[in-house]
Amino acid sequence: MRVVALDIVRFFAALSVVLYHLVSRPESDAFPLLSEVTQYGYLGVSLFFMISGFVIVFSAMNRSAMAFALSRLMRLYPTLWVGVAFTVFVTWMFADSSYSFSHVMSNLTLLQNTLGFDDIDGIYWTLKAELKFYLCIFLLIQFKLDFRFPIKRKFGQIA
């Protein structure tokens, strides 16, 4: 089930974070009037995670643990791989830095810190948080713990 209103709020939460980073950084004073509004954009991270948690639980409904895991991993990892490859390429081209094969490969798993490597790009901390949440939902489904919540709607009841 797709809730368009939640997608719209999630979009604006993500946009507020982007604008916060572009406009409201302490070292930037290019847009002082806009900065008065965008300075609160960091709150979009929490809002985005709250809504995402709600949406992810809905995506787990009536699925096996394995089906849920596969759908989430297929959503997360291909984009991560493109992002890491892009970061490696840009830093190689413009920052004159390079990473070892092991360093890059560990970052492609999101387990780089566990494997003893630094993050290639720190922004992927959000994906690590998301992966941990996926694991929690996977375990709830696997051990058949009921995490659903009743929601009454106009046309009946979900769950």
C-alpha positions in Angstrom: 0.0 0.0 0.0 1.4 3.4 -1.0 0.5 6.5 1.1 1.2 9.4 -1.2 0.9 12.0 1.6 3.8 10.2 3.5 5.9 10.2 0.3 5.4 14.0 0.0 6.3 14.6 3.6 9.4 12.3 3.2 10.4 14.3 0.1 10.2 17.6 1.9 12.1 16.1 4.9 14.9 15.0 2.5 14.8 18.4 0.7 15.1 20.3 4.0 18.3 18.3 4.8 19.8 19.1 1.4 19.0 22.8 1.7 20.4 22.8 5.3 23.7 21.5 3.9 23.7 23.8 0.9 22.6 27.0 2.6 22.9 26.9 6.4 26.4 25.6 6.9 28.3 27.8 9.5 31.0 28.6 7.0 28.5 29.8 4.4 26.7 33.1 4.6 25.7 33.4 0.9 21.9 33.4 1.5 21.3 34.9 5.0 17.5 35.3 4.5 17.0 31.8 3.2 19.3 30.5 6.0 16.7 31.7 8.6 14.4 29.0 7.3 16.9 26.3 6.2 18.8 26.3 9.5 16.2 23.9 10.9 16.7 21.4 8.0 18.7 19.0 10.2 15.3 18.1 11.8 14.4 16.5 8.5 16.7 13.6 9.2 14.6 12.5 12.2 11.3 13.1 10.4 12.6 11.1 7.4 13.6 8.2 9.6 10.3 8.2 11.5 8.2 8.1 8.3 10.6 5.6 6.7 10.1 3.3 9.7 6.4 3.4 9.3 6.6 2.8 5.5 9.1 -0.1 6.0 6.8 -1.9 8.4 4.0 -1.7 5.8 6.4 -3.1 3.2 7.0 -6.1 5.5 3.3 -7.0 5.8 2.4 -10.4 4.5 5.9 -11.2 3.4 8.3 -13.9 4.5 11.5 -12.8 6.2 13.5 -13.8 3.2 11.2 -11.9 0.7 11.4 -8.8 2.9 15.2 -9.0 3.2 15.7 -9.5 -0.6 13.4 -6.6 -1.5 15.2 -4.3 1.0 18.7 -5.3 -0.1 17.8 -4.9 -3.8 16.6 -1.4 -3.0 19.6 -0.4 -0.9 22.7 -2.0 -2.4 22.6 -1.1 -6.1 22.3 2.6 -5.2 25.1 2.3 -2.6 27.4 0.7 -5.2 26.8 3.5 -7.7 27.4 6.1 -5.0 30.6 4.5 -3.7 31.9 4.2 -7.3 31.0 7.8 -8.0 32.8 9.0 -4.9 35.9 6.9 -5.6 36.0 8.2 -9.2 35.5 11.9 -8.2 38.1 11.7 -5.4 40.6 10.0 -7.8 40.0 12.6 -10.5 39.9 15.8 -8.5 41.3 15.1 -5.0 44.3 13.1 -6.1 43.5 10.3 -3.7 43.0 6.6 -4.2 41.6 3.8 -2.2 42.8 0.2 -2.0 40.7 -2.5 -3.6 39.9 -3.9 -0.1 38.9 -0.5 1.1 36.5 0.0 -1.7 35.1 -3.5 -1.5 34.5 -3.2 2.2 32.6 0.0 1.7 30.3 -1.8 -0.9 29.1 -4.0 2.0 28.4 -1.3 4.5 30.5 -3.4 6.9 33.7 -1.4 6.4 34.1 -0.3 10.0 33.6 -3.9 11.2 36.2 -5.0 8.7 38.7 -2.3 9.9 38.3 0.3 7.1 37.2 3.9 7.2 34.2 5.2 5.4 34.9 6.4 1.8 32.0 8.8 2.2 30.6 9.5 5.6 27.1 10.3 4.3 26.3 6.6 4.0 25.9 6.5 7.8 22.1 6.8 7.0 22.3 3.6 5.0 24.0 1.8 7.9 21.1 2.9 10.2 18.6 1.7 7.6 20.3 -1.7 7.3 20.1 -2.1 11.1 16.4 -1.4 11.0 15.9 -3.9 8.2 17.7 -6.5 10.3 15.3 -5.8 13.2 12.2 -6.2 11.0 13.7 -9.3 9.5 14.2 -10.9 12.9 10.6 -9.9 13.9 9.3 -11.6 10.9 11.6 -14.6 11.2 10.6 -15.3 14.8 7.0 -14.6 14.0 6.7 -11.7 16.5 3.7 -9.6 15.8 4.9 -6.1 15.0 1.8 -5.0 13.2 -0.5 -2.4 14.5 -4.2 -1.9 13.7 -5.1 1.0 11.6 -8.7 1.7 10.8 -9.4 3.3 7.5 -12.4 4.5 5.7 -12.8 1.2 3.9 -12.1 -1.2 6.8 -9.1 -2.3 8.8 -5.5 -3.0 7.8 -3.6 -5.7 9.6 
